[in-house]
C-alpha cells in the first residue's frame, strides 16, 4: 500500500514537471527601445537635462543637436526654453 502511494506521488510529480515545461510561462525579452524614429536601439543610460538638471533615461529624452552635439531634455517645456535661450 505504501509502495503504491510513493509510486503515485513520483508519477504525479513527473507529470506535473512535464506539463509545466510544455505549458509554462516563458520569459520573452522586451523589444529594444528606439529613439524617436532614428531606427537604432538606444542604450539605457541616464542623461541630464541642461535646463532643470533632472536625469532622464536616454531613450525617453527629447534630443536637440547643436554643433553636432546632442542635448537631452526631460520635457518639451525645457527643450523650448533651451531653444529660446540659444537662438
C-alpha positions as CSV (number, residue, x, y, z in Angstrom):
1,X,0.0,0.0,0.0
2,X,2.8,2.5,0.9
3,X,4.7,1.5,-2.2
4,X,1.7,2.4,-4.4
5,X,1.4,5.7,-2.7
6,X,5.0,6.5,-3.3
7,X,4.7,5.4,-6.9
8,X,1.7,7.7,-7.4
9,X,3.5,10.6,-5.9
10,X,6.5,10.1,-8.1
11,X,4.4,9.7,-11.2
12,X,2.3,12.8,-10.3
13,X,5.5,14.9,-9.8
14,X,6.9,13.8,-13.1
15,X,3.6,14.6,-14.8
16,X,3.5,18.0,-13.2
17,X,7.0,18.8,-14.3
18,X,6.3,17.7,-17.9
19,X,3.1,19.7,-18.1
20,X,4.8,22.8,-16.6
21,X,7.7,22.6,-19.1
22,X,5.3,22.3,-22.0
23,X,2.7,24.9,-20.9
24,X,4.7,27.0,-18.5
25,X,5.2,30.8,-18.9
26,X,8.1,31.7,-21.0
27,X,10.1,34.9,-20.4
28,X,10.3,36.9,-23.6
29,X,12.8,39.8,-23.5
30,X,11.2,43.2,-24.2
31,X,11.8,44.7,-27.7
32,X,14.6,47.3,-27.9
33,X,13.6,50.9,-27.5
34,X,14.1,53.1,-30.5
35,X,14.9,56.8,-30.3
36,X,12.1,58.8,-31.9
37,X,12.3,57.2,-35.4
38,X,16.1,57.2,-35.8
39,X,16.0,53.4,-36.2
40,X,18.7,52.2,-33.9
41,X,18.4,50.9,-30.4
42,X,19.3,53.3,-27.6
43,X,21.2,52.2,-24.5
44,X,19.6,52.6,-21.2
45,X,21.8,55.4,-19.7
46,X,20.7,58.4,-17.8
47,X,21.3,61.8,-19.2
48,X,21.0,65.2,-17.6
49,X,18.6,68.0,-18.8
50,X,20.7,71.2,-19.1
51,X,17.7,73.4,-18.1
52,X,16.2,71.8,-15.0
53,X,19.1,69.5,-14.1
54,X,16.9,66.4,-14.0
55,X,18.2,63.0,-15.1
56,X,16.1,61.1,-17.6
57,X,16.6,57.8,-19.5
58,X,18.3,58.5,-22.8
59,X,15.6,56.5,-24.6
60,X,12.8,58.8,-23.3
61,X,14.6,62.1,-23.6
62,X,13.9,64.7,-26.3
63,X,17.0,65.5,-28.3
64,X,18.3,68.7,-29.8
65,X,21.6,68.7,-31.7
66,X,23.6,71.9,-31.8
67,X,27.0,71.9,-33.4
68,X,26.7,68.1,-33.8
69,X,26.5,67.7,-30.0
70,X,23.2,66.3,-28.7
71,X,21.4,67.9,-25.8
72,X,18.8,65.8,-23.9
73,X,15.6,67.2,-22.3
74,X,13.0,65.8,-20.0
75,X,10.1,67.7,-21.5
76,X,9.0,70.0,-24.3
77,X,9.0,73.0,-22.0
78,X,12.7,72.5,-21.1
79,X,13.6,72.0,-24.7
80,X,11.7,75.1,-25.8
81,X,13.3,77.2,-23.1
82,X,16.7,76.0,-24.2
83,X,16.0,76.8,-27.8
84,X,14.8,80.3,-26.9
85,X,17.9,81.0,-24.8
86,X,20.3,79.7,-27.5
87,X,18.8,81.1,-30.7
